[in-house]
Amino acid sequence: MAQTRAPRAARARRAGPRRPTGIGALAIAVVGILVPGTAYLVARRPRLGTAVTLVSLGLYGAAAYLVLRQRDAVIGWALDPAVLLWMIAGLVAVALAWVVVLVTSYKMLRPLTAGPASRTLGSLVIGVLCFALAVGTASGAQTLAAQRELVTKVFAGSETKSQTRPTIVPKKDIWEQLPRLNVLLLGADDGADRQGVRTDSVMVASIDTKTGNTSLISLTRNFMRMPFPAGTPLHEKFPTGFWDPKLPPGQEQPEFYLDAMYRNIPKLYPELIGPSDNPGADVLKMSVGAALGLQIHYYVQVNLAGFAKLVDALGGITVNINYPVPVGGNDDKKIPPSRYLKPGRDVHLNGSDALWFARGRYGLATADLARQARQRCTVKAIVERATPQNVLTNYQEIAHAGEQLIRTDIPGSLLKPLVDVGQRVKTAKITNVDLDKKKNFPNGRNPNYAAMRAIVAQAINPVRSTKPVPRRTTTVPPTQPKVTTKPDSGDLTSACAYNPGATG
């Protein structure tokens, strides 16, 4: 008996530690996905298991530290094309290492005497897990690649030609140089029925970079005699504004409207602008700034024909509709709309309907002014919809839409500080500055720009406050003599509320 037991003991010692059952080996390997290296420890590979476990725990700890304590650094990396490329490579390398650890862990633990059914089941489960890791890695890499493409294609580098972009000297707090950021928002319509691009939507967002409080100023598309800054070639050419004084007084001059300046001035007078990658935007930055008494720092131009894609990428927007809004139609050609958006509270709109909510104007008594009011509400709805969770969930679609739809002269170096300001804007007031349409531009042929500048100067205090402005509904401050403001609240929460029958 002793002789029989001895050989058995020797064989047991040579066989090493007893392996878990087939199901047990599979379970341990699966658990090893969460903490790679633990399966090696179970398989009695202490050095390899300890090394892999420490590396995996170190990666988890570093990721948690970066997310919780180094948010600014992470944002900076996400806005740097070179770092994003390294992040894609690193993500792929980590995923490959993870797959190797998973497969080898199962092979080490799999019983030597496992039958065909057990081996097939184990291989199938491990294969499915490897496939899931590959899909997750591919999705993450695609998201990083989409972000890199967005940053590279949309946001200008230092080589971009512009006659109006300010020179920013890098500082620890860049907003010390720009306590108030003025951004020109352009809605460009370059549809098949248009000869060139017209900017049917012209709006200025004036942002307090400390509090995030934002004032929106809309200009009517048929403004004439738009001024230019003194001392510029355009001012010398058009000292009384952009119009043709040779035509009979009172005659409509559509080719001298505000919405035609983007196309016509660069086409007819390119020598008056200077080198620029987007001369039409530079023209409007100068002219709108002169009209409102503001320095326009940057522009963001959105192609209205593709605006629907951006809204759809966000999952739609929710607005209040106070009166039937036409979808399509042409007043000049007497073509009626195909349908109307029906009035209602908290109406969820897809991209196509959101576009018509922002631009429909057929047959409305105050078509352009009503459209301006809806456009401000559209901006407000997009800001509210762009929550971090929603943006991350739909990021690839949003990034691809942004590549195709947006032009801007905002430099890449300003992206990270802008993200911080954007977070403040989401929780601050967004108000409307009423330019007093009844007094200052009853027909658009000869608007009272001096009166508008007075209103803007009082509504937007250029002196930086040392205390955040509390979030409460406010009214536009009273104006100087001979300048009358609309006696209602400038807060967009009130202006965009459900009020059936209102037309803006």
Protein Blocks (a to p, Z undefined) as FASTA:
>chain_A
ZZmmmmmmmmmmmnopadddfklmmmmmmmmmmmghjlmmmnopaklmmmmmmmmmmmmm
mmmmmmmmmmmmmmmmmmmmklmmmmmmmmmmmmmmmmmmmmmmmmmmpcfklcfklmmm
mmmmmmmmmmmmmmmmmmmmmmmmmmmmmmmmmmccfklccfkbccddddfblmlmmmba
cdddddddfbfkbgcjddfbccdddddfknopacdddddfkbghiacdehiaklmmmmno
padfkbcghiacfklgfklmmmmmmmmmmmlnopcfblmlmmmmmmmmmmnopacfbdcd
ddfklmmmmmmmnopaadddfbdcdeejjfklopacfbdcdddehiacdfklmmmmmmgc
ghiablmlmmmmmmmmmmmmmmmmmgfklmmmmmmmmmmmmmmmpccfbdfklmmmmmmm
mmmmmmmccddddehlmlmomnomaccfklmmmmmmmmmcfbdcfbdcddddddddddde
hiacdfbdfbfklmmmccehiaZZ
